[in-house]
């Protein structure tokens, strides 16, 4: 694993966990079902990001992703974050 891979994986995990916590807090505050679905989606992103980060250290080939795919996932999370801010 290169330093760039480690950096991207850590960014992916950290950003998805931050967005998960924000969406859970928003769901608790407003209680709308739509926000619950968003929280579940960010939960799935967080699970994937943690497994991707752990796969580099534990040798799990099933969860390996290329740097391009991780960068694409970070882009998707950024778009979702900007959509949440727009609301």
Phi, psi and omega in degrees: 000128179277164177300326177295317177300314180297318179297314180295319179294320178293320177297316179300313181293314182295314182293321180291325177291322176297314180294327176297315181294321178296317182290325177292319177296321177294321178295318178295324183286315185259332176070018180279143180297327180297321178289332175295320178294320178296319179296320177295320179298317178290331174296319177294317177300319180295318178298314179297318182293321179292319178294324178294318178294317181290331183296330179292329181268330184259355177075028178277105182290337183292335183251012178289137176228152176283164179298324180295319180291322177293319177297323177295318177295322176296320176298320177296316178296322177296319178297318178295322178296315179295326177293324178291323179293325182296327181298000000 
